[in-house]
Every structure is written in C-alpha cells, then in structure tokens.
Amino acid sequence: MYAIVKTGGLQYKVQPGDIVTVNKLDGEIGSEIILNEVLMVVDPQKDSVSVGRPVVSGSSVSAEITAQTKGDKIIVFRSRRRKGYRKKNGHRQLLTRLKIKDILV
C-alpha cells in the first residue's frame, strides 16, 4: 500500500517504513505527526485506488519525526558588470526527516 501526501507545498509518495525528508514541520524528535492531506491511496492487494478531489476523505498518514536537520548550503552570488557591485549570500533550508508508520484509509 502506498499514498501520495502533500506537505509544505510538495507531494511525496510514501509507504509504511519509508523515511522521507520534507520541509520543516514543528515538533520534537520522536513525536508522532499526522499528515491529513492525502491525495491518493493505492492498495494493490485489494486492487483498489482512491483518488481524492482534492483529498481522500477520512484518510491520513501517521509518521514519526526522526530528525530536524538543515540541507546543503546553497551559494547565491550577485554582481553588476563594470560597477564593482558584488554580493554573496548563503542559504541552508530547514528540513524534517519523517519515518512513515501507517496509512489509515
């Protein structure tokens, strides 16, 4: 069984036992979180597909927060030719690592 969930403006395909890295979600390490925006649920054993409009009603995905980390550093360099204008910025995105526990239909 797998599901398509939406969090942080992005969509992820998840199965029980998967480890997924998403944009930062509030919560302590080890706490459980419920993802309610389930867009699709597929169960190949029952040969069933549930597609939401836009979400599947009554379904959710439970996950455990395993880490709060930062992504790789991205360097942004801006300059104007012949003017001596140079600006260097760095950015590290805050991320949350989730372990998918169960898909509730």
Backbone torsions as a table, in degrees:
resi	resn	phi	psi	omega
1	MET	NA	137.4	173.7
2	TYR	-140.9	164.7	-178.0
3	ALA	-141.1	156.1	172.2
4	ILE	-107.5	118.1	-179.7
5	VAL	-116.4	154.8	179.1
6	LYS	-117.6	125.9	174.7
7	THR	-150.8	137.3	179.6
8	GLY	65.5	25.1	179.5
9	GLY	81.4	2.7	179.4
10	LEU	-121.3	158.0	-179.8
11	GLN	-111.9	140.1	-177.4
12	TYR	-131.4	139.6	172.8
13	LYS	-92.0	121.3	-175.1
14	VAL	-128.3	149.0	173.5
15	GLN	-130.6	156.7	175.5
16	PRO	-58.6	131.0	-178.7
17	GLY	98.0	-14.0	179.5
18	ASP	-70.0	152.4	171.6
19	ILE	-114.2	121.4	-173.7
20	VAL	-122.1	136.9	175.4
21	THR	-103.1	119.9	-177.1
22	VAL	-123.6	169.4	173.7
23	ASN	-60.9	156.8	-170.5
24	LYS	-53.5	130.3	172.4
25	LEU	-118.4	143.5	178.9
26	ASP	-71.0	141.1	177.4
27	GLY	148.8	156.8	178.9
28	GLU	-85.0	156.7	175.0
29	ILE	-65.7	130.9	-178.6
30	GLY	95.0	-10.6	179.7
31	SER	-82.8	157.1	-179.0
32	GLU	-96.0	143.1	-179.4
33	ILE	-130.3	145.9	179.7
34	ILE	-111.3	125.1	175.8
35	LEU	-99.2	112.8	-174.3
36	ASN	-92.8	-20.1	-178.1
37	GLU	-84.6	79.2	178.5
38	VAL	-98.3	117.5	-175.1
39	LEU	-88.5	-29.3	-178.4
40	MET	-157.8	143.4	175.9
41	VAL	-129.2	129.2	179.5
42	VAL	-122.7	127.2	177.2
43	ASP	-123.0	97.9	-176.6
44	PRO	-68.0	-23.6	179.2
45	GLN	-68.3	-40.5	178.0
46	LYS	-90.9	-3.3	-178.3
47	ASP	56.2	47.8	-179.0
48	SER	-127.3	144.9	176.7
49	VAL	-130.4	125.8	176.9
50	SER	-114.6	116.3	179.5
51	VAL	-110.0	129.0	-178.2
52	GLY	-85.9	160.9	176.4
53	ARG	-132.5	77.4	0.4
54	PRO	-88.7	-18.5	-179.5
55	VAL	-119.9	156.5	176.8
56	VAL	-79.4	119.5	-175.5
57	SER	-71.2	137.6	176.5
58	GLY	80.1	2.0	-179.6
59	SER	-107.9	151.3	178.8
60	SER	-154.8	165.5	178.0
61	VAL	-123.7	127.1	177.3
62	SER	-99.7	138.7	-177.4
63	ALA	-142.6	160.9	178.4
64	GLU	-116.6	135.2	177.9
65	ILE	-78.0	119.2	-179.3
66	THR	-102.4	-23.3	-179.8
67	ALA	-161.1	148.3	169.8
68	GLN	-115.3	110.9	-172.8
69	THR	-128.9	-177.0	173.0
70	LYS	-120.5	150.2	178.3
71	GLY	-80.8	-176.2	177.6
72	ASP	-66.3	152.0	179.8
73	LYS	-75.9	133.5	177.2
74	ILE	-112.6	127.9	-179.8
75	ILE	-98.3	128.7	176.8
76	VAL	-114.4	117.8	-178.6
77	PHE	-119.2	124.3	179.9
78	ARG	-118.7	141.1	175.6
79	SER	-151.5	157.1	173.9
80	ARG	-114.4	130.6	-176.8
81	ARG	-66.6	138.3	175.7
82	ARG	64.5	10.0	-176.1
83	LYS	-113.9	-9.8	-179.7
84	GLY	78.5	11.2	-179.8
85	TYR	-89.5	117.3	177.7
86	ARG	-137.9	133.5	-178.5
87	LYS	-140.5	129.3	-178.8
88	LYS	-122.7	125.6	179.2
89	ASN	-125.7	150.6	173.6
90	GLY	-123.3	153.6	179.8
91	HIS	-144.7	137.0	172.6
92	ARG	-128.3	118.0	-178.1
93	GLN	-73.7	136.7	175.2
94	LEU	-79.6	130.8	-174.4
95	LEU	-128.5	156.2	174.9
96	THR	-125.3	132.2	177.1
97	ARG	-100.2	125.3	-177.2
98	LEU	-114.5	142.6	169.6
99	LYS	-108.6	119.7	-176.5
100	ILE	-75.7	125.0	-179.2
101	LYS	-94.4	-53.8	-171.2
102	ASP	-153.2	151.2	173.8
103	ILE	-112.5	117.5	-179.2
104	LEU	-101.3	126.0	-178.2
105	VAL	-104.9	NA	NA
